């Protein structure tokens, strides 16, 4: 006896799904930044997008899932902006400096992302590694390789790349938050020049450095 073939439903439109997901995340970023996690309501989000509330939960299982996905997409955009900026510089050291400028510019142009970083720390403290540091650790290998290449080319002195990355990472991270809370007072390029002047050249005079190296 021949089996009856099942009528297949319409295959999912992957492009439409990806576009809808992006629209939800963009709107969620604004919602969480403006109202905070606790006050942000998925009904408000669905009304803003002109979709049913169930549509949100077809893409994200919970408000927490939505929040973390929103933050992860923001980190994807940060990586893309940095990579794009670096691709325009031919010199390895210039690529490194360009990356720092692109980093500061991204957060200055996207203050809502800074808000979500702060909220995540307050909401999920101790429950998981913050998204920012997860991404930083994921990118560490390629950043360290860039520093190792500069050391090998005798353009940076022989210092463990982990140490360089940690110091510069902490300084640029702090600068990002200072810009957000106190307002940016200088162009990004000038901020990076100041950072690198102090980090690369230090504040000690040549004679004092020589004394301390003995």
C-alpha positions in Angstrom: 0.0 0.0 0.0 1.5 3.3 -1.1 2.1 5.9 1.5 0.5 9.2 1.0 3.0 12.0 0.7 2.8 14.8 3.2 2.3 18.2 1.9 5.3 20.3 2.8 4.9 23.7 4.1 6.5 26.8 2.7 10.2 26.8 3.4 11.3 29.5 5.8 12.6 32.7 4.2 16.0 32.9 5.8 16.6 36.5 4.5 13.3 37.7 6.0 14.1 36.0 9.3 17.5 37.5 9.5 16.1 41.0 8.7 13.3 40.6 11.3 15.8 39.4 13.9 18.0 42.5 13.2 15.0 44.8 13.5 14.1 43.3 16.9 17.6 43.7 18.2 17.9 47.3 17.0 14.6 48.2 18.7 15.5 46.3 21.8 18.8 48.2 22.1 16.9 51.5 22.2 14.3 50.1 24.6 16.7 48.6 27.1 18.9 51.7 27.0 16.0 54.1 27.5 14.0 52.2 30.1 16.4 49.8 31.7 16.1 46.0 31.8 13.4 45.7 34.5 11.1 48.4 33.0 11.6 47.3 29.4 8.4 45.5 28.3 8.4 43.1 25.3 4.8 44.3 24.6 6.2 47.8 24.0 8.8 46.3 21.8 6.3 44.4 19.7 4.1 47.5 19.4 7.0 49.5 18.3 7.8 47.0 15.5 4.1 46.5 14.6 4.2 42.7 15.3 2.5 40.4 17.8 4.3 39.7 21.1 4.6 36.1 20.1 6.8 37.1 17.2 9.5 38.3 19.7 9.4 35.0 21.5 9.8 33.0 18.3 13.2 34.6 17.9 14.2 34.9 21.6 13.1 32.5 24.4 13.1 35.1 27.2 13.8 38.8 27.9 17.2 37.8 29.2 18.0 36.0 26.0 16.9 39.1 24.1 19.0 41.3 26.2 22.1 39.2 25.8 21.6 38.8 22.1 21.2 42.6 21.7 24.5 43.1 23.5 26.3 40.4 21.5 25.1 42.0 18.2 26.5 45.3 19.5 29.9 43.6 20.0 29.7 42.2 16.5 29.2 45.7 15.2 32.1 46.9 17.2 34.4 44.2 15.7 33.1 45.0 12.2 33.8 48.7 12.6 37.3 48.0 14.0 38.1 45.5 11.2 36.9 47.9 8.6 39.0 50.8 9.9 42.1 48.6 10.2 41.7 47.4 6.6 42.3 51.0 5.4 45.7 51.2 7.0 48.7 49.6 5.3 51.3 50.0 8.0 51.0 47.4 10.9 51.5 50.0 13.6 49.0 52.4 11.9 46.4 49.6 11.9 46.9 49.2 15.6 46.4 52.9 16.3 43.4 53.0 13.9 41.8 50.2 15.9 41.9 52.2 19.1 40.4 55.2 17.3 37.6 53.1 15.9 36.9 51.6 19.3 36.4 55.0 20.9 34.4 56.3 18.0 32.0 53.3 18.1 31.1 53.8 21.8 30.8 57.6 21.3 28.4 57.1 18.5 26.5 54.3 20.2 26.0 55.4 23.9 23.1 52.9 24.2 25.6 50.1 24.0 27.5 51.6 27.0 24.2 51.6 28.9 23.7 47.9 28.2 27.2 47.1 29.4 26.5 48.8 32.7 23.1 47.1 33.0 24.6 43.7 32.3 27.1 44.2 35.1 24.4 45.1 37.6 21.9 42.5 36.5 24.0 39.4 36.1 26.9 40.1 38.3 28.4 36.7 39.4 26.0 34.8 37.1 28.2 34.9 34.0 31.3 36.5 32.5 30.3 39.9 31.1 29.8 39.9 27.4 32.4 42.6 26.8 35.1 40.5 28.5 34.0 37.3 26.8 34.5 39.0 23.4 37.8 40.5 24.5 39.1 37.1 25.4 37.8 35.6 22.1 39.7 38.3 20.2 42.9 38.1 22.3 44.8 35.7 20.1 44.7 37.8 17.0 45.4 41.0 18.9 48.4 39.4 20.5 49.6 38.2 17.1 49.5 41.7 15.8 51.6 42.8 18.8 54.0 39.9 18.3 54.5 40.9 14.7 55.4 44.5 15.7 57.9 43.2 18.3 59.4 40.9 15.7 59.8 43.8 13.3 61.6 45.7 16.1 58.9 48.3 16.3 57.9 47.5 19.9 60.2 46.5 22.6 60.4 43.0 24.0 57.5 43.0 26.4 55.0 40.1 26.9 52.1 40.8 24.6 49.7 39.8 27.3 51.0 42.6 29.4 50.8 45.1 26.6 47.3 44.0 25.8 46.1 44.2 29.4 47.5 47.7 30.0 46.3 49.2 26.8 42.9 47.4 27.1 42.4 48.8 30.6 43.3 52.3 29.5 41.1 52.4 26.4 38.2 50.8 28.4 38.5 53.5 31.0 38.7 56.2 28.4 35.5 54.9 26.8 33.6 55.2 30.1 35.1 58.6 30.9 33.9 59.9 27.5 30.5 58.5 28.3 30.1 59.9 31.9 32.1 63.1 31.6 31.7 63.9 27.9 34.4 63.7 25.3 36.7 66.7 25.5 39.0 65.9 22.6 38.9 64.2 19.2 39.4 60.5 19.3 42.7 60.8 17.4 44.0 63.2 20.0 42.9 60.9 22.8 44.7 57.9 21.3 47.8 60.1 20.7 47.8 61.0 24.4 47.3 57.4 25.5 50.1 56.2 23.2 52.5 59.0 24.1 52.2 58.1 27.8 52.1 54.3 27.3 54.8 54.2 24.6 57.1 56.9 25.9 56.2 57.0 29.5 56.4 60.0 31.8 60.0 59.5 33.0 62.8 61.4 31.5 65.5 59.4 29.6 68.0 59.9 32.5 65.5 58.8 35.1 64.6 55.7 33.0 68.3 54.8 32.7 68.7 55.1 36.5 65.8 52.8 37.1 67.0 50.2 34.7 70.3 49.7 36.6 
